[in-house]
Amino acid sequence: MVDLPKKKVGIVSCSGEELPEGTVARLAALKVLEHLRPADSVTICLPLFLAGGEGDRAFAKFFPTIAVDGCELRCAARATERYSSKPAASIMIRDVITENSLAQPEGRRRLNTAGLRAVEATAEKMAILVDELLGKGWNRHNGSFVNLPMLTPLTENGDEDGKEAACSCGSGIPVQKVQIDGQEVTLIALPLIFEQFKMEGKPLSKETGRELFEAVKIYNPVPDGDDERYQEALLQTYITFSTKEKTK
């Protein structure tokens, strides 16, 4: 079995400060991250995520995320779905307040008693979701739960290395460098894609090169007009990878 960095649940929290519910969302996420499930959860910085943080976005594509929003705008959930994939779970603070028959939170920097109770209720709900999501893997393709393989990151030479796309959460997704038309390009998640193709028994063919290209495009920007060059380079790199795997 391949060896991926420890699977964790990413928490994308509302960053709004104009509503008490935004403060509830942030404090609840912090409680889960630091006290309730510190070994099983990581934070994804929403502003950095929106600004184009590649590590954060890649993490959210490969691992389950919980979006925690203060109000009906659901900024965290919508941003996660737009730039990565649909969150495995979504929590809206106002729903939690209604479900638990809590009073309305007050205070943006210093919450009242009702706000603190909302923090506790939200954190408990989040911790339960973390447990459920780690019991099974989240399949981003069809929205179902499956067991996820573990991955050993590879370098461009096929050697074990620990190179990863770092993200604010402190976790990361493996990367691999590929020569494309004489230029070295770093591709996020390529080692994982190669391992998935190997496990599926993909043949060393042009069709596989096209499939590799489509998978790589999900996580990496591709310049206009470079489709064929990427496909050829990816197929050749996959052939090298497959050949080395057979000789091990």
N, C-alpha and C positions, 0 to 999 in steps of 0.2 A: 504494500500500500504506500502511495506517495505521501509526502509529509508537508502539509500547509501550516503556516503560522497558526497558533491556537485560535480556533473559531470563537468569535465573540459577537455580541450584539451591539450594533452602533446606535447611539441615542442622539437624535437630532432634535434639539429643543428650541422652542420659540425664543426669539431674542427681543421681543417687544417690551418696552419699559413704560408705555403709556397706560397700561392696564394692570391691575393687581393679579389677574390671571396669568399674565406673562411672567411675573415674579414667582408665582406658584409653580409654573412649568419649569423654570430654571432651578429652583430650589429642590423640587422633586427629583429632577434628573441628577442633580448633584448628590442627593441622598443615596440614590441607587448606585451611582458611580463610586462613591467614597465609602459607603457603609453597608448597603444591602447586598450588592452584587459587584464588588470591586474587581474580582478576578474574571468576571464573565461579561463585562460591559465596557465600552469605550465611548468617549464623546466625539461627536463630529461637529466642528465649528460651523454654524449656519452661515455667518458672513463670509468665511473663507470658502465654504462650499459654493456659495452663490458667485464668488469672485473667480471661480475656476480652479480651485485646489484639486489637482489631479489625483493625489493620494486619497483624499476624502471621497471623491466621486467614484474612484475605482473600488474602494472598500465597500461603498454602499451598493455597488453592482454585484459583488460577489458574496456579501454577507447580509444577514437579515438586519433590518433597521426598525427602530420604533420612533415615529414622529410624535412629538408632544407639543400641542398648540394651545394657546390661551383662549382663542376665540374662533368664530366661524370662518374667518379668512383662511385658516389652516395653512399659513405660510410655510411652515417646516415640511408638512406632508406634500404640498404642491411642489416645492423646490426639489425635494428628494425624487419625486416621480419624474419631474421634468429633466433633471440633469443626470439621474442614475437609473433607478427603477422604482416601482411602486413600493412603499414601505410595507414590511411584513405585518406591521401593526400600527395603528394610529390612535392617539389619545387626545381628546379635547377637554380641557379643564372644566369648562362649563357643563359638559356631560357628566363628568365625575362629581361635580357639586350637586347636580340634580339626582344622580343615582344614589348618592349617600345622604340626601336630604340635608345638605349643609347650608349654613347661612352664607350670604354673599361676602367674599373676601374684600377687605379694604386695606389700603396702604400699598404704595408701590415699592418703597425701600424697606419699610418695616411693617410686616403683615399683622393684622389683628388675629384674634384667636381662631376665627372662622378660616382665615387664610392658612394658618398653620395646620389646621385639621385637613384642609384641602391638600396641602403638601403631603401629609402622611398618607391620605387615601390614594393620591396619585402615585406616590412612590411604591406603595404596596401593590397596586395594580401593575405598575411597570415591572416590578421584580417578578411577579407571576408570569408575565409575558416573556421576560428574559428566559426563565426556566423552560417555558413551553417551546420557545424558538430554538434553544440549544438542545432540547431533546430530539429534535428533528431538524434537518437542514432546509433552508428556504430556497426553492427553485425559482429563480427570477424569470425563467422562460414561460412557465405555465401557472405560476402562483400556487404550487403545491409543495408539500413537505417531502424531502428525500434525505438520505444519508449522503453527506458531502465527502468526497475524497480528500485526503491530505496531500500536500504538495511539497517537494523539495525544490527550492528555487534553483535555477540554472543560470549560468552566464552564457555569453555568446560562444564560449568554447565547450559548452556542455558540462562544465564542472560545477560541483556544488559550491555555492557562494553565499550568501545571505543578502544579495543586493535586492533592495525593495524600493518601491515608490513610497517614501515616507509621507505620513499624513499627521494631522494635528492630534489624532487620537492615540498616537504612539504605536499603532499597528501598521501593517503595510501589505502591499500586493507585490509579488515578484515581478521583476522586469527583465528584459533581455535585449541586448544590442544586436542589430542586424545591418549588414551592408546592403544598401539599396542604391544601385546605380553609382557606386563609388563613394557614397555618403553613409556614415554611421548614424543609425537612427535607433533611439531607445524606445521600445514598445512595452507599454504597461500590460501585464497579465499574459504575455506570450507563453511563458513556461507552463502556466496552467492550461492554456488552450492546447498546447502540444500534448500535454498529458491526457487531456480529455479526448483528443483525436486518437491518441494511441490506444486508450482503453476501449474506444469504439471501433478499433480496427480499420481506420481510414486508409485507403490505398494511396500509394505514391503516384498520384495522377494530377492532371491539370484541373480536374473538377475539385480535388481536395485543395489545390492552391486557391481556387475561387472561394471555397468554403472558409479557408483560413483567413482570407482577406476580409470576408464579410464579418467574421468573428472579431478580427482585429479592429475593424472600423468602429465597433461598438464602444471601444475603450480608448481609441487613439484617433487624433485628427489626421486625415490623409489629404495632401495637397491635390488640387484639381489636376487631372490629367496624368496622375501617377498610378492609376489603378493597375495597369498591366505590369509595371515595374515592381510594385509591391507584391503582386500575386506570384511572379517569378521568383523573387527573393525569398518570400515566405515558404514556397514549395521547396526550394533548394535547401533552406535552413532546416525545414522539417525532415527532408531526406537525410541530411547529416545527422540530425537528432535521432531518427529511427535507426539508422545504421549503427550508431554508437550504442544505442539501447540493446540491439541484437547481439553485439559483441561482448556485452558485460557478463 
